[in-house]
C-alpha cells in the first residue's frame, strides 16, 4: 500500500543555497557516513574472520564473498519496497535502522572479554561470537543493499525539472562523497584494528574497528532524519521492475499456451505479450533484454575485482609494509583503489579518451569494457607473479607425515652433532641454519656416550635444546609454531639457561616466569625496535633491544654465563626460527593500478552505456541488473575457490585470470554484433502509433469477446440439441 503521507504531500519549492536545495546536503553527508561505515567494516572483515574467529584462508574468503554477494542481491528487494509500498524516504529510514543495528551487533560480537578467554586470548565460547557475527552481517547486508538503489534516486527527486545542471553536479558530488568515505575508512579502521585493547586479555581491537563504523551509521541515520522537513517526497508509483517481469512472464506463458500451427509466428518472442500489454512497453522490454543479454559475461570481472578485500589482503599479511615514513597495515593497501580512482577518472575523461578520439579510433563503450576486463586479468597475473616471489621466502613447514627439528647448543663449547644422516658442528649458544626434516625415529649422537633415540611428532616443528646434564650433554624438546606469525607481527620466546628464576616483559606483555633450562611462551611483538625487560628474582634488571621486521619468529637465548650489569645484553643471543617478510607491499601497487584502471574503463563506462541504451522509465531495471552481476561475481569466487582446491595460491590467481580472458573474448564477440540504438527515438516512434495501437487493442479485445460469446452460444446450442435428441429417444 502506498505511503499516505507521501501521496498527500504536494511537491513544494525547497529552500536553496548556491542554487541547490538545502535538502541534498543532508543526503550527501548521509551517503559519506554510510559509505565510511560499510567500507570501513569491510576493510577489516576478512582479517576478523581469520584472526579472531580463527577460520582458515579459504573459509574466511568464502564467508566474505557470500556477504558481499548478499549486499548486491538485496538492492532488488529495496527497490521493490520503495517503489511499490513505502516510498524512498521511509525505506531509507527503516532499513538504515536495520543497518545500524547490524553494525552494533557486529561490534559487540568482536568483544573477546564478554566470554571467558583461552590462554592464547581467543574466546572460549566461539559459537556465541560466530552466531552474533552472522546475525550482524545479515542485517548489514539487508540494510546497505536495501538503501543502495534509493539514496541516489531520492537525491535526484529534490531537483525541479529546470535544474538539470544542478542535478548533474549533485551526482558528481554524490559520487565524490562515496569515494571520500571509502578512502578515509580504509585508512582509519585498519589503524583502529591494529591497536591492542581488552580487559582480561590484550588482542587486536576489532570492537573499535567495527564500533566506529557503527557510530558513523547512527550519525548517517540521524543526519538523514534531521532533514526530513526539507525533502521533496514523491509517492511510490509502482515498481517498473515488477511490471517488466510480469510482461516477460506473460509473453513466455502465452507463447507456450499457443503452440498450435494455426497461431501465426511472431518476429520476437516478446511479441506474444501483445494480447495484454501495449507495443511501447514491449519495445522497451526488448531494449532492456538486449542490454541484459550483454550482462551475462560481466560477473566474471567482479569475481576478480572484489578479491581485493579477501585474497589480496591476505597476501599483504605475508609482505613487508615498511614504507619509511609510514607503516602500512595489510588491510590499508585497499586504499590504493579509491586513491587511484580519484586520479584515473579525470585522466581518462580529459586526456586518454580525447587522445584516442584524435587518433580517429572508434573506441566504443563496449570496446572500453572489453579492455577493462583484459586489464583486470593482467592484474591477477601480476598478483600471481608477486605470490610466486612470496612463496620463495616462506618457510617449508612439515607435512602431516614428517617432523622437523632445529638444534640449539647451550654448552659453553663447540659441539659435534649427528642427527640421523645429518652431521654439523654447533658453536656455543647458536643453532643450525635451518630445520631438518625426519620421517622416522633417528639417532641423536652428541659425542661419547651421549647417544639418544629421538622421535618427532609428525606435522610438528620442534626445537631441541642441548644442555649440560652432569658430565653429558642432554637434549630437551620444545614445540615450535608451524605457521607464519599472524598479521605481520613477530612471535618471540625466551630460553633461559640462567641458574635462577627470570621474568621477561615487553611493553605491557609478559612472557611469564622462566625457570632454568625452560622455554617461555610465544608473545606477538609488533614491527620496530622492541625493548625486552629481564628481571631476576632479586630485582636485578637488564634491557635487551632487538629490531624486528614483519612476520618473523625468534628464540632468544639467555645463556648460563649471563650476568646482570653493564653490557648485560651482549650475552644474549637471538636464534631466527622464521625469517621476516622480505617482499615489499609496494609490489602490490602494479596489480592495484591495473585492477583500478580496469574498473574505471569497465564500471564507469558500463554504467554510462547502460544508461544510454535504457528506455527512459527503465533505468532502474538495468541498475538492478548491473548490481546483480556484482552479486553473481562474488558467488563465482565461492564456486571456483571451493571446486578448484589448488595447492598454491598463485595457481588460483592464474585460474581466475584465464577464466576472465576467456570471458573477455566471448564478450568481445557478443559486442561485435550489438547494434547501438537511441531509446528516445524508439519510444517516440511507438508513441506516435499509440492511437493506432489503442484502436488495434480495442479491436483485438472486441474480437476476443465475440469469440468467447460465439463459443458460449455454440456450446448452448449443442446442449439444446442434445436435450431434443434425448426427448425423441424417450418418445420412441
C-alpha positions in Angstrom: 0.0 0.0 0.0 1.3 3.5 -0.9 2.6 5.8 1.8 -0.4 8.1 2.5 1.8 10.9 3.8 3.9 10.9 0.7 0.8 10.7 -1.6 -0.9 13.7 0.0 2.2 15.9 0.3 2.4 18.1 -2.8 5.8 18.9 -4.3 6.9 22.2 -2.8 9.7 24.6 -3.7 12.7 23.7 -1.5 14.9 26.3 0.1 18.2 26.7 -1.8 21.8 27.6 -1.2 24.1 28.3 -4.2 21.2 27.2 -6.4 21.0 23.7 -4.7 18.2 22.5 -2.5 19.4 22.5 1.1 18.0 19.0 1.5 20.7 17.5 -0.7 23.4 18.4 1.8 21.8 16.1 4.3 21.7 13.4 1.7 25.4 13.8 0.7 26.5 13.8 4.4 24.3 10.7 4.9 26.0 8.9 2.0 29.5 9.8 3.2 28.8 8.4 6.6 27.1 5.3 5.3 30.0 4.5 2.8 32.5 5.1 5.6 30.6 2.7 7.7 30.3 0.0 5.0 33.8 0.1 3.6 35.4 0.6 7.0 33.8 -2.5 8.3 34.5 -4.5 5.1 38.2 -3.5 5.1 39.0 -5.5 8.3 36.3 -8.2 7.8 38.4 -10.9 6.3 41.2 -10.4 9.0 38.5 -10.6 11.6 37.4 -13.9 10.2 40.9 -15.3 10.1 42.5 -13.9 13.3 39.5 -13.5 15.7 37.1 -16.3 14.6 40.2 -18.5 13.7 38.9 -19.5 10.2 41.4 -20.6 7.6 42.0 -18.5 4.5 39.6 -20.5 2.2 36.6 -20.4 4.6 37.3 -16.7 5.5 37.2 -15.9 1.8 34.0 -17.9 1.3 32.1 -16.1 4.0 33.5 -12.7 2.9 32.2 -13.2 -0.7 28.9 -14.6 0.5 28.4 -11.4 2.5 29.3 -9.2 -0.5 27.0 -11.2 -2.7 24.1 -10.6 -0.3 24.8 -6.9 -0.2 24.3 -6.8 -4.0 21.3 -9.0 -4.1 19.2 -7.1 -1.6 19.0 -3.8 -3.7 16.3 -5.5 -5.8 14.2 -6.0 -2.7 14.9 -2.4 -1.6 13.8 -1.0 -5.0 10.6 -3.0 -5.0 9.7 -2.0 -1.4 10.4 1.7 -2.1 8.6 2.0 -5.4 5.6 -0.2 -4.6 4.8 0.4 -0.9 6.8 2.7 1.4 8.4 5.3 -0.8 12.1 6.1 -0.9 12.2 8.2 2.3 10.6 5.6 4.7 12.5 2.8 3.0 15.8 4.6 3.7 14.9 5.3 7.3 13.6 1.9 8.2 16.4 -0.1 6.5 19.0 2.3 8.0 17.8 1.4 11.4 18.3 -2.3 10.5 21.7 -1.4 9.1 22.8 0.4 12.2 21.6 -2.4 14.4 23.6 -4.9 12.4 26.8 -2.8 12.7 26.3 -2.6 16.5 25.7 -6.3 16.8 28.9 -7.0 14.8 30.9 -4.7 17.0 29.6 -6.4 20.1 30.4 -9.8 18.7 34.1 -8.8 18.4 34.4 -8.1 22.2 36.5 -11.0 23.3 36.2 -10.2 27.0 32.4 -10.9 27.1 33.1 -14.6 27.4 35.9 -16.5 29.1 39.2 -16.4 27.1 41.7 -19.2 26.5 45.4 -18.8 27.2 46.1 -17.6 23.7 43.5 -14.8 24.1 40.9 -16.4 21.8 37.3 -16.5 23.1 36.3 -19.7 24.8 32.7 -19.6 23.6 33.4 -19.2 19.9 30.0 -20.3 18.8 28.5 -17.3 20.5 30.8 -14.9 18.7 30.2 -16.6 15.3 26.4 -16.6 15.7 26.4 -12.9 16.7 28.7 -12.0 13.8 26.5 -13.8 11.3 23.3 -12.1 12.6 25.1 -8.7 12.4 26.3 -9.3 8.8 22.9 -10.4 7.6 21.3 -7.2 9.0 24.1 -5.1 7.4 23.6 -6.9 4.0 19.8 -6.2 4.2 20.3 -2.6 5.2 23.1 -1.5 2.9 21.6 -3.3 -0.1 18.1 -2.1 0.6 19.0 1.6 0.7 21.5 1.4 -2.2 19.0 2.0 -5.0 17.1 4.6 -3.1 19.5 7.2 -1.8 20.8 8.5 -5.1 17.4 8.4 -6.7 15.9 10.2 -3.7 18.6 12.9 -4.1 17.6 13.3 -7.7 14.0 13.8 -6.6 15.0 17.0 -4.8 15.5 18.9 -8.0 12.9 20.6 -10.3 12.7 19.8 -14.0 14.6 23.0 -14.8 17.6 22.1 -12.6 19.3 19.6 -14.9 22.7 21.3 -14.4 22.4 21.3 -10.6 21.2 17.7 -10.7 24.2 16.6 -12.7 26.5 18.4 -10.3 24.8 16.7 -7.4 25.5 13.3 -8.8 29.2 14.2 -9.2 29.3 15.4 -5.6 27.4 12.3 -4.5 30.0 10.0 -6.2 32.8 12.0 -4.6 31.3 11.5 -1.2 31.2 7.8 -1.8 34.9 7.7 -2.7 35.8 10.0 0.2 34.0 7.8 2.7 35.7 4.7 1.2 39.2 6.3 1.2 39.0 7.6 4.8 37.5 4.5 6.3 40.1 2.1 4.7 42.8 4.3 6.2 41.3 4.7 9.6 39.7 1.4 10.5 42.9 -0.7 9.9 44.7 1.7 12.3 42.0 1.1 14.9 42.2 -2.6 14.4 45.9 -2.6 14.9 45.5 -1.2 18.4 45.7 -3.5 21.4 42.6 -3.5 23.7 40.9 -5.7 26.2 40.3 -6.0 29.9 41.5 -9.5 30.8 43.5 -10.2 27.6 45.1 -8.0 25.0 44.0 -8.5 21.4 43.7 -6.5 18.2 40.9 -4.1 18.6 38.2 -5.3 16.3 35.4 -3.9 18.6 36.8 -0.4 18.0 37.3 -1.1 14.2 33.7 -2.2 13.9 32.4 0.2 16.6 33.4 3.4 14.8 31.7 2.4 11.5 28.6 1.6 13.7 28.7 5.1 15.2 29.0 6.6 11.7 26.0 4.7 10.6 24.0 6.0 13.5 25.2 9.5 12.6 24.1 8.9 9.0 20.6 7.9 10.1 20.3 11.0 12.4 21.5 13.4 9.8 19.1 12.0 7.2 16.1 12.2 9.6 17.0 15.8 10.6 16.5 16.9 7.0 13.1 15.3 6.9 11.1 18.5 6.8 13.1 19.8 3.8 12.8 16.8 1.5 10.6 16.5 -1.6 8.9 13.1 -1.1 7.4 11.6 -4.2 4.6 9.0 -3.8 5.5 5.4 -4.9 4.4 4.9 -8.4 4.6 1.2 -8.6 7.8 -0.7 -9.4 8.6 -0.9 -13.1 10.8 -3.9 -12.4 7.8 -5.9 -11.3 5.9 -4.7 -14.4 8.7 -5.8 -16.7 8.9 -9.2 -15.0 5.1 -9.7 -15.4 5.3 -8.7 -19.1 8.1 -11.2 -19.7 6.3 -13.9 -17.8 3.1 -13.3 -19.8 4.9 -13.5 -23.1 6.6 -16.8 -22.2 3.3 -18.3 -20.8 1.3 -17.1 -23.9 3.9 -18.5 -26.3 3.7 -22.0 -24.8 -0.1 -21.8 -24.5 -0.4 -21.1 -28.2 1.7 -23.8 -29.8 -0.8 -25.0 -32.3 0.1 -24.4 -36.0 -2.9 -22.1 -36.6 -1.3 -19.4 -34.5 1.0 -17.3 -36.7 4.7 -16.9 -35.9 5.9 -13.6 -34.4 9.0 -11.7 -35.1 10.2 -11.7 -31.5 9.2 -13.9 -28.7 8.2 -10.8 -26.6 5.5 -10.1 -29.2 3.5 -12.8 -27.6 2.7 -10.3 -24.9 0.7 -8.1 -27.3 -2.6 -9.5 -26.2 -2.2 -7.9 -22.8 0.5 -5.2 -23.0 0.9 -2.3 -25.4 3.6 -2.2 -28.0 5.5 0.7 -26.4 6.1 -1.3 -23.2 7.0 -4.4 -25.2 9.5 -2.4 -27.3 11.0 -1.0 -24.0 11.4 -4.5 -22.6 13.1 -5.6 -25.8 15.7 -2.8 -25.4 16.3 -3.8 -21.8 16.6 -7.5 -22.6 19.1 -6.7 -25.4 21.4 -5.0 -22.8 20.8 -7.6 -20.1 22.0 -10.3 -22.6 25.3 -8.4 -22.8 25.5 -8.5 -18.9 25.8 -12.4 -18.9 29.6 -12.4 -19.1 30.1 -9.4 -16.7 30.1 -11.3 -13.3 33.5 -12.7 -14.1 35.0 -9.2 -13.9 33.5 -8.7 -10.4 34.7 -12.1 -9.3 38.3 -10.8 -9.7 37.7 -7.2 -8.6 36.2 -8.0 -5.2 39.1 -10.2 -4.2 41.0 -7.0 -3.3 39.3 -7.3 0.1 39.9 -11.0 0.6 42.8 -12.8 -1.2 44.9 -9.7 -1.8 44.5 -8.5 1.8 45.6 -12.0 3.0 48.5 -11.8 0.5 49.6 -8.5 2.1 49.8 -10.1 5.5 52.9 -12.0 4.3 54.6 -8.9 3.0 56.8 -6.0 4.3 54.7 -2.9 5.0 57.6 -0.5 5.9 57.3 2.5 3.6 59.8 4.6 5.5 57.7 7.4 6.9 54.7 5.1 7.0 54.0 1.6 8.3 51.1 0.2 6.2 48.8 -2.4 7.6 47.8 -5.2 5.3 44.2 -4.0 5.1 45.3 -0.5 4.4 46.6 -1.4 1.0 42.9 -1.3 -0.2 43.2 2.5 0.0 45.2 2.4 -3.2 42.0 1.7 -5.1 40.0 4.8 -4.2 43.1 7.0 -4.4 43.7 5.7 -8.0 40.0 6.1 -8.9 40.2 9.8 -7.9 43.3 10.2 -10.2 42.3 8.0 -13.1 38.7 9.1 -13.7 39.7 12.7 -14.7 42.8 11.5 -16.5 40.7 9.1 -18.6 38.0 11.6 -19.3 40.2 14.6 -20.1 43.3 13.0 -21.6 43.1 9.4 -22.7 39.7 9.3 -24.3 40.2 12.6 -26.2 43.6 11.4 -27.4 42.1 8.2 -28.7 39.4 10.2 -30.4 42.0 12.4 -32.1 43.6 9.2 -33.5 40.3 8.5 -35.1 39.9 5.2 -33.3 36.3 4.1 -32.7 36.7 3.3 -29.0 33.0 2.4 -28.3 31.7 1.8 -24.8 31.7 -2.0 -25.4 35.3 -1.9 -26.6 36.2 0.0 -23.5 34.5 -2.6 -21.3 36.5 -5.3 -23.1 39.7 -3.5 -22.4 38.7 -3.2 -18.7 38.2 -7.0 -18.5 41.6 -7.5 -20.1 43.3 -5.2 -17.6 41.7 -7.0 -14.6 43.1 -10.3 -16.0 46.5 -8.7 -16.2 46.2 -7.6 -12.6 45.7 -11.2 -11.4 48.7 -12.3 -13.5 50.7 -9.6 -11.6 49.3 -10.9 -8.3 50.4 -14.5 -9.3 53.9 -13.3 -10.0 54.1 -11.5 -6.7 52.8 -14.6 -4.9 55.4 -16.8 -6.5 58.1 -14.4 -5.1 56.4 -14.5 -1.7 56.3 -18.3 -1.7 60.1 -18.4 -2.3 60.6 -16.5 1.0 58.1 -18.6 3.1 59.5 -21.4 5.2 58.7 -25.0 4.2 56.5 -26.2 7.0 56.3 -30.0 7.6 53.6 -32.1 6.0 51.4 -34.5 8.1 53.8 -37.4 7.6 57.1 -35.8 8.7 58.5 -33.8 11.6 61.1 -31.0 11.6 63.7 -30.1 14.2 66.3 -27.4 14.9 69.1 -27.8 17.4 70.5 -25.2 19.8 73.8 -25.7 21.7 73.6 -24.3 25.2 77.1 -25.6 26.2 80.0 -23.2 26.5 82.0 -25.2 24.0 81.6 -26.2 20.4 79.6 -29.4 19.9 79.7 -32.0 17.1 76.1 -33.2 16.4 75.0 -36.2 14.3 71.2 -36.3 13.8 70.3 -39.3 11.6 72.4 -38.8 8.5 72.9 -35.1 9.2 76.3 -34.0 10.7 77.2 -30.5 11.7 79.1 -28.5 14.4 77.4 -26.0 16.7 79.3 -23.2 18.3 78.3 -22.1 21.8 74.8 -20.6 22.1 74.0 -21.0 18.4 71.6 -23.1 16.2 72.0 -24.9 12.9 70.9 -22.8 9.9 67.5 -24.3 9.2 65.1 -27.0 10.3 65.9 -30.6 9.4 63.2 -33.0 8.3 62.8 -36.5 9.7 60.2 -39.1 8.6 61.0 -41.7 11.3 62.9 -42.1 14.5 66.5 -41.1 14.3 69.7 -41.4 16.4 71.0 -38.2 18.0 74.7 -38.5 18.7 76.2 -35.7 20.8 79.6 -37.3 21.3 80.9 -40.1 23.5 78.2 -41.9 25.4 75.6 -39.2 24.7 73.5 -41.1 22.2 69.7 -40.8 22.2 67.0 -42.4 20.1 64.8 -39.5 19.2 61.3 -39.3 17.6 59.3 -36.3 16.5 55.6 -35.8 16.2 54.5 -35.9 12.6 53.4 -32.5 11.3 55.1 -30.6 14.1 58.2 -28.4 14.3 60.4 -28.7 17.3 63.5 -27.1 18.8 65.9 -29.5 20.5 68.0 -27.6 23.1 71.2 -29.3 24.2 72.1 -28.6 27.8 74.7 -29.9 30.2 73.4 -32.7 32.5 76.2 -33.8 34.8 79.1 -34.9 32.6 77.0 -35.5 29.5 75.1 -33.2 27.1 71.3 -33.8 27.2 68.6 -32.9 24.6 65.4 -31.1 25.7 62.5 -30.8 23.2 60.1 -27.9 22.7 57.2 -27.5 20.3 57.6 -24.6 17.8 55.0 -22.7 15.8 54.3 -24.1 12.3 52.7 -21.1 10.6 53.8 -17.6 9.7 53.1 -15.2 12.6 49.8 -13.5 12.3 49.1 -10.0 10.9 52.7 -9.3 10.3 53.6 -9.5 14.0 56.7 -11.3 15.3 56.5 -14.4 17.6 59.2 -14.2 20.2 60.1 -16.6 23.1 62.9 -16.9 25.5 65.0 -19.9 26.6 66.8 -19.4 29.9 70.0 -21.2 31.0 70.4 -18.8 33.9 70.6 -20.6 37.3 67.8 -18.6 38.9 64.1 -17.6 38.1 63.7 -14.9 35.5 60.8 -12.8 34.3 60.7 -11.1 30.9 58.3 -8.4 29.7 58.0 -6.3 26.5 55.8 -3.2 26.9 52.7 -4.4 28.8 53.1 -8.0 27.6 54.5 -10.7 29.9 56.4 -13.8 28.9 55.9 -15.2 32.3 58.4 -16.7 34.8 61.1 -18.8 33.2 62.9 -21.4 35.2 66.3 -22.8 34.5 66.5 -24.8 31.2 63.0 -23.9 30.3 61.3 -22.1 27.4 58.8 -19.2 27.7 55.5 -18.9 25.8 55.4 -17.1 22.5 54.5 -13.4 22.6 53.4 -11.4 19.5 55.6 -8.3 19.2 54.9 -5.6 16.5 57.5 -4.4 14.0 60.1 -1.9 15.2 62.6 -1.7 18.0 61.5 -4.0 20.8 62.9 -3.5 24.3 62.7 -6.6 26.5 63.0 -6.1 30.3 64.6 -9.1 32.0 64.3 -9.2 35.8 65.8 -11.6 38.3 64.0 -12.9 41.5 66.2 -10.4 43.5 65.1 -7.4 41.4 68.1 -7.1 39.1 67.3 -5.8 35.6 68.6 -6.0 32.1 67.2 -4.4 28.9 67.7 -6.3 25.7 66.8 -4.5 22.5 66.1 -6.1 19.1 65.0 -4.5 15.8 62.1 -6.6 14.4 60.6 -6.7 10.9 57.3 -8.3 9.8 56.3 -11.9 10.3 59.4 -13.3 11.9 59.9 -15.7 14.8 62.9 -15.8 17.2 64.1 -17.9 20.1 66.1 -15.6 22.3 68.8 -17.5 24.3 69.8 -16.4 27.8 73.0 -18.5 28.4 74.2 -19.9 31.7 77.0 -17.4 31.6 74.6 -14.4 31.6 75.2 -11.8 34.3 73.3 -8.6 35.1 75.0 -5.3 35.0 76.5 -3.1 32.3 76.5 -4.5 28.8 74.4 -7.5 30.0 72.5 -7.6 26.7 75.7 -8.5 24.8 75.5 -12.0 26.4 72.0 -12.6 24.9 71.8 -14.5 21.6 68.8 -14.5 19.2 68.1 -17.5 17.0 65.9 -16.9 14.0 63.3 -19.6 13.5 61.2 -17.9 10.8 62.6 -15.2 8.5 60.8 -11.9 8.4 58.7 -10.9 5.3 61.1 -9.6 2.6 58.8 -8.9 -0.3 57.6 -5.3 0.0 53.9 -4.3 -0.2 54.8 -1.8 -2.9 54.9 -4.8 -5.3 51.1 -4.9 -4.9 50.8 -1.4 -6.4 51.0 -2.6 -10.1 48.2 -5.1 -9.6 46.1 -2.4 -7.8 46.8 0.0 -10.6 45.7 -2.5 -13.3 42.5 -3.6 -11.5 41.6 0.1 -10.8 42.3 1.1 -14.4 40.1 -1.8 -15.4 37.4 -0.7 -13.0 37.4 2.9 -14.4 37.2 1.7 -18.0 34.8 -1.1 -17.3 32.5 0.0 -14.5 32.1 3.8 -15.3 31.7 3.0 -19.0 29.3 0.2 -18.3 27.0 2.4 -16.2 27.1 5.1 -18.9 26.4 2.5 -21.6 23.5 1.0 -19.7 22.0 4.4 -19.1 22.3 5.5 -22.7 20.7 2.2 -24.0 17.9 2.0 -21.5 14.4 3.3 -22.0 13.5 6.5 -20.0 11.4 4.6 -17.4 13.6 1.6 -17.1 17.0 3.0 -15.9 16.4 1.4 -12.5 15.8 -2.1 -14.1 19.3 -2.0 -15.7 20.7 -0.6 -12.5 19.3 -3.6 -10.6 20.7 -5.9 -13.3 24.1 -4.3 -13.0 24.2 -4.8 -9.2 23.0 -8.4 -9.7 26.2 -9.1 -11.9 28.3 -8.0 -8.9 26.4 -10.5 -6.6 26.9 -13.3 -9.2 30.6 -12.4 -9.5 31.1 -13.0 -5.7 29.2 -16.3 -6.0 31.6 -17.3 -8.7 34.5 -16.8 -6.3 32.8 -19.2 -3.9 32.4 -21.8 -6.5 35.9 -21.6 -8.0 37.6 -21.4 -4.6 35.8 -24.5 -3.3 35.9 -26.5 -6.6 39.5 -25.8 -7.7 41.3 -26.8 -4.4 44.6 -25.7 -5.9 47.6 -26.3 -3.6 49.2 -22.9 -4.5 47.6 -19.5 -4.3 49.5 -18.3 -7.4 47.8 -21.1 -9.4 44.4 -19.9 -8.2 45.2 -16.3 -9.4 46.2 -17.7 -12.8 43.0 -19.7 -13.0 40.9 -16.6 -12.4 42.9 -14.6 -14.9 42.4 -17.4 -17.5 38.7 -17.5 -16.9 38.4 -13.8 -17.3 40.4 -13.8 -20.5 38.1 -16.5 -21.9 35.0 -14.5 -20.9 36.7 -11.3 -22.4 36.9 -13.0 -25.8 33.2 -14.1 -25.5 32.1 -10.6 -24.6 34.1 -9.1 -27.4 32.3 -11.5 -29.8 28.9 -10.5 -28.4 29.7 -6.8 -28.5 30.7 -7.1 -32.2 27.2 -8.0 -33.2 25.5 -5.4 -30.9 23.7 -2.5 -32.6 23.5 0.7 -30.7 20.2 2.4 -30.5 18.6 5.7 -29.4 15.9 4.7 -26.9 14.3 8.2 -27.1 13.7 7.8 -30.9 12.4 4.3 -30.5 9.9 5.4 -27.8 8.9 8.4 -29.9 8.2 6.2 -32.9 5.9 3.9 -30.8 4.3 6.9 -29.1 3.2 8.3 -32.5 1.5 5.0 -33.2 -0.2 5.0 -29.7 -3.7 6.0 -31.1 -3.5 3.2 -33.7 -2.3 0.8 -31.1 -5.2 1.6 -28.8 -7.6 1.0 -31.7 -5.9 -2.2 -32.6 -6.0 -3.4 -29.0 -9.7 -2.4 -28.8 -10.4 -4.4 -32.0 -8.5 -7.4 -30.6 -10.4 -7.2 -27.4 -13.7 -7.0 -29.2 -12.8 -9.9 -31.4 -11.8 -11.8 -28.3 -15.1 -11.1 -26.6 -17.1 -12.0 -29.8 -15.1 -15.2 -30.0 -15.9 -16.0 -26.3 -19.6 -15.2 -26.9 -19.8 -17.4 -30.1 -18.2 -20.3 -28.2 -20.8 -19.9 -25.4 -23.7 -19.8 -28.0 -22.3 -22.8 -29.8 -22.0 -24.7 -26.5 -25.5 -23.7 -25.6 -26.8 -24.8 -29.0 -25.0 -28.0 -28.7 -26.6 -28.6 -25.2 -30.1 -27.8 -26.6 -29.7 -30.2 -29.5 -28.7 -32.9 -27.1 -31.8 -32.3 -25.0 -34.1 -32.6 -28.1 -32.4 -35.8 -29.1 -32.9 -37.2 -25.6 -36.7 -36.3 -25.7 -37.1 -38.0 -29.1 -35.4 -41.2 -27.8 -37.8 -41.1 -24.8 -40.9 -40.9 -27.1 -39.7 -43.9 -29.2 
